[in-house]
Amino acid sequence: MRTIAILIPCYNSATYLPELFEGIQKQSVPFDEVICYDDCSTDNTIEVAESLGAKVIKGIENRGPAYARNRLIEASTADYIHFHDSDDLIDPKFAEIMMSSLDNENVQLLCNTYVFDRETRKQNLGNITYDTLSQEKDQLLFFIENVGFASMGLYNRKALLDIAGFREDIKGNEDPDLHIRLSAKGYKIKPVEHFLVTKLEHSTSFSHQHYFQCLHDKLKCLQYYKANFDSPYYSSIGKQAAELSNYFYKEGAIQLSNEARDLVEQTKLKELSTIRFSTLISKILGVKAYLWLYRRRVDLKLV
């Protein structure tokens, strides 16, 4: 019989965990394992998690979500693993629907997700869906261009171990990178057309507080993909690197901007198509000229 675990990285999550555990405890098919990793919280996360019935792994140094998730993978013995963010919610039928959607151990799953503002719970910020994923001929390209969120997935533990889990040299962008490396390794990811997770956005989340760090880590990942993937993916890599080059320059991070610009040149990107201005300039003068012109506009405070 196949077993399933819910693994929860936590940092100062004491106020969030009780609401999440309402959904965990109401599962129509119970999780076989419920494990939290406390990433050196300064509140009483450990006590709250243990009082709710979770097994808790206590970190000795704050290392970020990728490190936490890898320790959780090591601690789990379940066949299938679901990672859940401590500040999000889970549908009571998550385990039942996801486990019934499995085909074989080479197929991983992603469900749909509601996104709301945590404070109001009324403002829908845009649902995350993967319904078109089954129609994609090249899933690697899809995940290079679209974000896969681990908190919406169900993964075979063997597949996670096969790609050595999450990259621990990054603290942001670890979710998109996981799906890209799974796809590159030949694992198929199947959409489950049910809304089984609710993301509750708030200003104190890691992605909000460390947005610059997330984009820096994204650049690291793009550099890795350029070095390890074939040329059909260079165009997508180059376009994202161009956006990062502009962002970093505007933020005054010149070295990172230059690294991203160098990556654009390595991909031999011919044209950008983000907005009409970039399309026109890159088509007439080339991408390198567009990036130079963008910098001059920043210097003149025109953007």
Residue, then its C-alpha position, 0 to 999 in steps of 0.5 A: m500500500r502506498t504511503i504519503a507524507i506532508l512535510i512542512p518547513c517552518y520559520n516563526s510559524a506558530t500563528y499559522l500552524p493551527e489553521l493549516f492543521e485544521g485541514i491536515q486533521k480533516q483529511s478524508v485519507p490521512f497522511d501517514e506522516v506529518i513532519c515539520y522542520d523548524d529552521c531556528s524560529t524565534d517564537n514557539t513554533i516547535e511547541v505549537a507543532e508538537s501540540l498539534g501532533a507533528k513530528v518536529i526536526k529542530g534545526i541548529e542554524n537558519r538555512g532556508p527552505a531548500y535545506a529544510r525540505n531536504r532534511l524532511i525528505e531524509a526523515s520521511t519513509a513515505d512513498y510519496i511526499h507533499f511539501h506544504d508551506s506553513d502559512d498556506l491552507i490545504d483542502p481536506k481531500f488533498a491526500e485522497i484526490m492526489m493519491s487517486s490521480l497517480d499513474n506510476e512512480n515516474v509521474q509527479l503531480l501538481c494541483n491547482t491553487y487559490v491565491f488570496d490576501r491573508e488579511t482580507r481573505k476576500q481579494n483573490l490575487g489570481n489562481i495558479t493552475y496547471d491544466t494545460l500541462s498535459q498538452e505540453k510537448d516539452q515539459l522542460l521548456f514549460f517549467i523553464e518558462n512557468v513556475g512550478f510550486a512544490s507546495m502544490g505537488l505530490y512527488n515520489r520520494k525516489a524521484l526526489l532522491d534521484i535528483a538530490g532533492f532541492r539545491e541547497d546553494i540557493k534560498g529562493n527559486e528552489d521550487p521552479d528549479l526542482h521542477i526543471r531538474l525533474s523534467a530534465k531527468g525525464y520525469k513527467i509531471k501531471p496536472v490534477e484539475h482540482f483546487l486543493v491548496t490555498k496560498l495566503e499572501h502576506s508581506t512577511s513571507f520569504s518571497h516578499q521579504h527576500y525578493f532580491q535574493c530570489l532573483h539572484d538565485k534565479l540568475k544562478c539557476l539560469q547560468y546552470y541551465k545554459a551550461n547543462f541544457d541544449s540550445p533549443y532552451y537558450s532563447s527562453i533562458g536569454k529572455q529571462a536573463a535580459e529581464l534580470s539584467n535590467y532589474f539588477y541595473k535599476e536596483g544598482a546591482i551592477q555586477l549582477s546586471n553584468e553577469a545577466r547581460d553576459l548570459v544573454e550574450q552567451t545564449k545568442l538571443k536575437e530578439l526580445s518580445t516583452i513589450r513593444f519598445s524592447t521588440l522594436i529596438s532589439k529587432i532593429l539594433g539587436v538585444k545588446a543595443y537594447l540592454w545598453l539603451y535601457r541602462r541609459r534610460v535608467d541613468l537618466k531616470l526615465v524608467 
